Amino acid sequence: MLSDRDGREAAKLDGANDTQPLTIEEIENLKVPDAFAPVVGYRRFAIPWPYRNYLVQKGHRWVPQEPTVAQCRRPGGSVEPSFDHVVPAQSCGCGLYAWLDIEEALRYYMTTMAGWVLASVIGWGRVLFDEDFWRAEQAQVVAFADPRDTHYNKLQIVQQSTGAWLKRVAANYEVPILPLEELREYTLIFGEEYVEHG
């Protein structure tokens, strides 16, 4: 993933901004991505009320069977003009969020009337990393964790109702529902885990 600085330096290579081209030494010192594969993440999605067979995060409807593209949204759901800044931006909370590991996603406290499900996702394009999560320009759902594993401490009726809703959503998104212990391994088929180098 490129930083803003790398983007500016790359623009210099193209002759943008009428500046002097970079020297060979500056070109050799440019930071480039370690890989161009999507980054893997995990997130909880609230079950919407009334029930719908799709996923929503902060006003973003995650598109079934294709990438969801982030847009900067004001509180209340209205879209910011695209010329305002790139999405996600350091100075804003916009972007499609995911935790770096399953345990963080499971610890995340979420209050909902109807419950929640755990999904694995991949993100790409412009991706910003924080200590425990990332925000991406584009993302896509890869799989869901079986509610019998994520809701093992809930009443059986909660597991059953969550499972019934999730079966409809998984069919809509054309992704599998997997045992929790298989979720990470399966998701790594589609992307890479973020590893901080430094």
C-alpha positions as CSV (number, residue, x, y, z in Angstrom):
1,M,0.0,0.0,0.0
2,L,1.4,3.4,-1.0
3,S,1.6,6.4,1.4
4,D,0.7,9.9,0.3
5,R,4.4,10.7,0.0
6,D,5.0,7.8,-2.3
7,G,2.1,8.9,-4.5
8,R,3.6,12.4,-4.7
9,E,7.0,11.0,-5.6
10,A,5.4,8.7,-8.2
11,A,3.7,11.7,-9.7
12,K,7.1,13.4,-10.0
13,L,8.2,10.5,-12.2
14,D,5.3,11.3,-14.5
15,G,6.4,14.9,-14.8
16,A,3.5,16.2,-12.8
17,N,3.6,19.6,-11.1
18,D,6.4,20.9,-13.4
19,T,9.1,19.8,-11.0
20,Q,12.5,18.4,-11.7
21,P,12.5,14.6,-12.2
22,L,13.8,12.4,-9.4
23,T,17.4,11.3,-9.3
24,I,18.4,7.7,-9.6
25,E,19.1,7.6,-5.9
26,E,15.6,9.0,-5.1
27,I,14.0,6.5,-7.4
28,E,15.8,3.6,-5.7
29,N,14.6,4.9,-2.3
30,L,11.0,5.0,-3.3
31,K,8.8,2.8,-1.1
32,V,6.7,0.4,-3.1
33,P,4.1,-2.1,-1.9
34,D,5.3,-5.5,-0.7
35,A,2.4,-7.1,-2.7
36,F,-0.5,-6.1,-4.7
37,A,-2.9,-8.7,-3.2
38,P,-6.0,-7.6,-1.2
39,V,-5.7,-7.3,2.5
40,V,-7.7,-9.7,4.7
41,G,-9.9,-8.6,7.5
42,Y,-12.9,-9.5,9.7
43,R,-15.9,-7.5,10.8
44,R,-19.2,-7.8,12.5
45,F,-22.3,-6.8,10.6
46,A,-25.5,-5.9,12.4
47,I,-28.6,-7.8,11.4
48,P,-30.9,-5.1,10.0
49,W,-34.3,-4.6,11.4
50,P,-36.7,-5.2,9.7
51,Y,-34.8,-8.1,8.2
52,R,-33.2,-7.6,4.8
53,N,-31.0,-9.9,2.9
54,Y,-28.0,-7.6,2.6
55,L,-25.3,-6.0,4.8
56,V,-24.9,-2.4,5.8
57,Q,-22.0,-0.5,7.4
58,K,-22.4,3.2,8.2
59,G,-24.7,3.8,5.3
60,H,-22.8,1.6,2.9
61,R,-24.8,-1.2,1.5
62,W,-22.2,-4.0,0.8
63,V,-22.9,-5.1,-2.7
64,P,-23.6,-8.8,-3.2
65,Q,-21.2,-10.8,-5.5
66,E,-19.0,-7.8,-6.3
67,P,-16.8,-5.1,-4.7
68,T,-18.3,-2.4,-2.6
69,V,-16.8,1.1,-3.2
70,A,-16.5,3.4,-0.2
71,Q,-17.9,6.9,-0.3
72,C,-17.4,9.6,2.3
73,R,-20.6,10.1,4.1
74,R,-21.8,12.8,6.5
75,P,-23.6,11.9,9.7
76,G,-27.1,11.0,8.6
77,G,-25.9,9.2,5.5
78,S,-25.6,11.9,2.8
79,V,-22.6,11.5,0.4
80,E,-19.8,14.0,0.5
81,P,-18.7,15.4,-2.9
82,S,-16.0,13.2,-4.3
83,F,-13.7,16.2,-5.0
84,D,-13.4,16.8,-1.3
85,H,-10.8,14.1,-0.6
86,V,-9.8,10.6,-1.6
87,V,-11.5,7.8,0.3
88,P,-10.4,6.8,2.8
89,A,-8.6,9.9,4.0
90,Q,-6.3,10.3,7.0
91,S,-8.3,13.4,8.1
92,C,-11.7,11.6,7.9
93,G,-13.2,8.4,9.3
94,C,-14.5,7.3,5.8
95,G,-13.8,4.0,4.2
96,L,-14.8,0.4,4.6
97,Y,-13.6,-1.0,7.9
98,A,-12.3,-4.4,9.0
99,W,-10.4,-5.7,12.0
100,L,-7.0,-7.3,11.3
101,D,-7.8,-10.5,13.2
102,I,-10.8,-12.5,14.2
103,E,-10.4,-12.0,18.0
104,E,-10.5,-8.2,17.6
105,A,-13.7,-8.5,15.5
106,L,-15.3,-10.8,18.1
107,R,-14.4,-8.4,21.0
108,Y,-15.8,-5.4,19.2
109,Y,-18.9,-4.3,21.2
110,M,-22.0,-3.8,19.0
111,T,-25.5,-3.0,20.2
112,T,-28.2,-4.1,17.8
113,M,-31.8,-5.0,18.1
114,A,-31.6,-8.0,16.0
115,G,-28.0,-9.3,16.6
116,W,-24.9,-9.6,14.4
117,V,-22.8,-11.9,12.3
118,L,-19.1,-12.2,11.7
119,A,-17.7,-12.0,8.1
120,S,-14.3,-12.2,6.6
121,V,-13.6,-9.6,3.9
122,I,-10.9,-8.4,1.6
123,G,-10.0,-4.8,0.9
124,W,-7.9,-3.1,-1.7
125,G,-7.3,0.2,-3.5
126,R,-6.3,2.9,-1.1
127,V,-6.0,1.2,2.3
128,L,-5.1,2.9,5.6
129,F,-3.9,0.9,8.5
130,D,-4.4,1.5,12.2
131,E,-3.2,-0.6,15.1
132,D,-6.0,-3.1,15.0
133,F,-8.0,-2.4,11.8
134,W,-7.9,-1.1,8.3
135,R,-10.1,1.1,6.1
136,A,-10.2,0.5,2.4
137,E,-11.5,2.1,-0.7
138,Q,-13.0,-1.1,-2.0
139,A,-13.9,-4.3,-0.2
140,Q,-15.8,-7.5,-0.7
141,V,-17.3,-10.2,1.6
142,V,-15.6,-13.6,1.3
143,A,-17.3,-15.8,3.9
144,F,-19.3,-15.9,7.1
145,A,-18.6,-17.6,10.4
146,D,-21.2,-20.1,11.6
147,P,-23.3,-18.5,14.3
148,R,-23.2,-21.7,16.3
149,D,-19.5,-20.9,16.9
150,T,-19.7,-17.1,17.3
151,H,-22.9,-17.2,19.4
152,Y,-22.1,-20.4,21.4
153,N,-23.0,-18.6,24.7
154,K,-26.4,-17.4,23.4
155,L,-29.7,-19.1,23.6
156,Q,-30.4,-21.8,21.0
157,I,-33.2,-19.7,19.6
158,V,-30.8,-16.8,19.0
159,Q,-28.4,-19.2,17.2
160,Q,-31.2,-20.6,15.1
161,S,-32.7,-17.2,14.1
162,T,-29.3,-15.7,13.3
163,G,-28.4,-18.8,11.3
164,A,-31.7,-18.7,9.3
165,W,-31.1,-15.1,8.4
166,L,-27.5,-15.7,7.6
167,K,-28.3,-18.6,5.2
168,R,-30.4,-16.2,3.1
169,V,-27.7,-13.5,3.2
170,A,-24.9,-16.0,2.3
171,A,-27.0,-17.2,-0.6
172,N,-27.5,-13.6,-1.8
173,Y,-23.7,-12.9,-1.6
174,E,-22.8,-16.4,-2.9
175,V,-20.3,-17.0,-0.1
176,P,-20.0,-19.9,2.3
177,I,-20.8,-20.1,6.0
178,L,-17.8,-21.8,7.7
179,P,-16.9,-23.1,11.1
180,L,-15.0,-20.3,12.9
181,E,-11.7,-22.3,13.0
182,E,-11.8,-22.6,9.2
183,L,-12.6,-18.9,8.4
184,R,-9.1,-17.5,8.5
185,E,-7.5,-20.3,6.4
186,Y,-10.3,-20.0,3.7
187,T,-10.0,-16.2,3.6
188,L,-6.3,-16.3,3.0
189,I,-7.0,-17.9,-0.4
190,F,-8.3,-14.4,-1.5
191,G,-5.8,-12.0,0.1
192,E,-2.9,-11.5,2.6
193,E,-2.8,-10.6,6.2
194,Y,-1.3,-7.2,7.0
195,V,2.1,-7.5,8.6
196,E,3.8,-4.4,9.8
197,H,7.4,-4.1,8.6
198,G,9.7,-1.9,10.5
